[in-house]
């Protein structure tokens, strides 16, 4: 288990993802408000299970569960896409606005040495943009992507972390 950071708001820690975390991750990613914020559609159970089976089997993917006061608050991953190292995270809605994403990402970045490291975030997701900025990411560009939910176009910021 990684060292956490404590504050009046609670204790944030990272640990390896376990199979027991997956039902919680499933419920978190199924929240309609979270889907709208992330501009990412919920996966049905079968597709979700297949996705996480691949993630767990892939040793090139760094994956951690974010704990808040011992409860599963979300997950964070580092993976490669088109040769670009990316970081992504998902926090359960009940944990929003408590600094958990920022503290979890900060801890994770202390474990991941790859730089530059990128993140893609929907331009309207101001809270996630702020999390990335607090952790040292800066805007490297803007792109339009197509959501896999109905093919809607989504404006994304490409954010980059250069320093360790």
C-alpha positions as CSV (number, residue, x, y, z in Angstrom):
1,X,0.0,0.0,0.0
2,X,1.2,3.5,-0.8
3,X,1.6,6.2,1.7
4,X,-1.4,8.5,1.8
5,X,-2.0,12.1,2.8
6,X,-4.2,13.1,5.6
7,X,-6.3,16.2,6.1
8,X,-9.4,17.2,8.0
9,X,-11.3,15.8,5.1
10,X,-10.0,12.2,5.4
11,X,-7.3,9.9,4.4
12,X,-6.5,9.1,0.8
13,X,-4.5,6.1,-0.2
14,X,-3.8,4.0,-3.2
15,X,-3.6,0.2,-3.5
16,X,-3.6,-2.4,-6.2
17,X,-7.0,-3.0,-7.8
18,X,-8.7,-6.2,-6.7
19,X,-11.6,-8.2,-8.2
20,X,-13.7,-7.0,-5.2
21,X,-13.3,-3.4,-6.4
22,X,-15.0,-4.1,-9.7
23,X,-18.6,-4.0,-8.6
24,X,-18.0,-0.6,-7.0
25,X,-16.2,0.7,-10.1
26,X,-19.1,-0.6,-12.2
27,X,-21.7,1.4,-10.2
28,X,-19.5,4.5,-10.2
29,X,-19.1,4.4,-14.0
30,X,-22.8,3.9,-14.5
31,X,-23.8,7.2,-13.0
32,X,-25.5,9.4,-15.6
33,X,-24.2,12.7,-14.2
34,X,-20.6,11.3,-14.1
35,X,-21.0,10.1,-17.7
36,X,-22.1,13.6,-18.8
37,X,-19.2,15.2,-17.0
38,X,-16.6,12.8,-18.5
39,X,-18.4,12.7,-21.9
40,X,-17.9,8.9,-21.7
41,X,-20.8,6.5,-21.8
42,X,-21.4,3.9,-19.2
43,X,-20.5,0.3,-20.1
44,X,-23.0,-2.5,-19.6
45,X,-22.0,-5.2,-17.2
46,X,-20.6,-7.6,-19.8
47,X,-18.5,-4.9,-21.7
48,X,-17.4,-3.5,-18.3
49,X,-16.2,-7.0,-17.1
50,X,-14.4,-7.6,-20.4
51,X,-12.7,-4.2,-20.3
52,X,-11.5,-4.7,-16.7
53,X,-10.4,-8.3,-17.4
54,X,-8.1,-6.9,-20.1
55,X,-6.9,-4.1,-17.8
56,X,-6.1,-6.4,-15.0
57,X,-4.2,-8.9,-17.3
58,X,-2.1,-6.1,-18.9
59,X,1.1,-5.6,-16.9
60,X,1.9,-2.5,-19.0
61,X,-1.1,-0.7,-17.5
62,X,-0.5,0.8,-14.0
63,X,-3.8,0.6,-12.1
64,X,-4.7,1.6,-8.6
65,X,-7.8,1.8,-6.4
66,X,-8.2,5.2,-4.7
67,X,-9.3,4.7,-1.1
68,X,-10.9,7.4,1.0
69,X,-11.0,6.6,4.7
70,X,-10.7,2.9,3.7
71,X,-13.6,3.0,1.2
72,X,-13.3,2.6,-2.6
73,X,-13.6,6.1,-4.0
74,X,-12.5,5.3,-7.5
75,X,-9.6,4.2,-9.7
76,X,-6.7,5.6,-11.6
77,X,-4.7,4.1,-14.5
78,X,-1.7,4.8,-16.7
79,X,-1.8,3.3,-20.2
80,X,-0.5,3.8,-23.7
81,X,-2.8,4.9,-26.6
82,X,-1.3,5.4,-30.0
83,X,2.1,5.4,-28.5
84,X,1.2,8.2,-26.0
85,X,1.3,7.6,-22.2
86,X,-2.0,8.6,-20.7
87,X,-3.4,8.9,-17.3
88,X,-7.1,8.5,-16.5
89,X,-9.2,8.4,-13.3
90,X,-12.8,7.9,-12.3
91,X,-14.1,9.0,-8.9
92,X,-17.5,8.0,-7.5
93,X,-19.9,10.9,-7.4
94,X,-20.4,10.7,-3.7
95,X,-16.6,11.6,-3.4
96,X,-16.6,14.6,-5.6
97,X,-15.6,18.0,-4.3
98,X,-13.5,16.6,-1.4
99,X,-10.0,16.8,-3.0
100,X,-9.8,13.1,-3.3
101,X,-9.1,13.1,-7.1
102,X,-6.3,15.6,-6.6
103,X,-4.7,13.7,-3.7
104,X,-5.1,10.4,-5.5
105,X,-3.6,11.7,-8.7
106,X,-0.7,13.3,-6.8
107,X,0.1,10.1,-5.1
108,X,-0.1,8.2,-8.4
109,X,2.2,10.6,-10.1
110,X,4.8,9.9,-7.4
111,X,4.7,6.3,-8.5
112,X,4.7,6.8,-12.3
113,X,8.0,8.1,-13.7
114,X,6.9,8.4,-17.3
115,X,7.2,11.9,-18.6
116,X,5.8,13.6,-20.5
117,X,2.4,12.1,-19.4
118,X,-0.8,13.1,-21.0
119,X,-4.5,13.3,-20.0
120,X,-7.5,14.0,-22.2
121,X,-10.5,15.7,-20.6
122,X,-13.8,17.0,-21.9
123,X,-13.5,20.8,-22.2
124,X,-16.7,21.2,-20.1
125,X,-15.3,19.1,-17.2
126,X,-14.0,22.1,-15.3
127,X,-13.5,20.1,-12.1
128,X,-11.3,17.5,-13.7
129,X,-9.3,20.2,-15.6
130,X,-8.7,21.8,-12.2
131,X,-7.5,18.5,-10.7
132,X,-5.0,18.1,-13.5
133,X,-3.8,21.7,-13.2
134,X,-3.3,21.3,-9.4
135,X,-1.1,18.3,-10.2
136,X,1.1,20.2,-12.6
137,X,-0.6,19.4,-16.0
138,X,-0.8,22.2,-18.5
139,X,-2.9,22.5,-21.7
140,X,-1.0,21.2,-24.6
141,X,-3.8,21.4,-27.2
142,X,-7.4,21.0,-28.1
143,X,-9.0,18.3,-30.1
144,X,-12.4,17.2,-31.2
145,X,-13.2,13.6,-30.5
146,X,-16.3,11.5,-31.1
147,X,-18.1,10.0,-28.1
148,X,-18.7,6.3,-28.4
149,X,-22.2,7.1,-27.2
150,X,-24.1,8.1,-30.3
151,X,-21.1,9.6,-32.1
152,X,-21.5,13.0,-30.6
153,X,-18.6,15.3,-31.1
154,X,-16.8,16.3,-27.8
155,X,-14.3,19.1,-27.4
156,X,-11.3,17.8,-25.4
157,X,-8.3,19.4,-23.9
158,X,-5.0,17.5,-24.2
159,X,-3.1,18.1,-21.0
160,X,0.6,17.4,-20.5
161,X,2.8,16.9,-17.4
162,X,6.5,17.4,-18.2
163,X,8.2,17.7,-14.8
164,X,8.5,14.7,-12.4
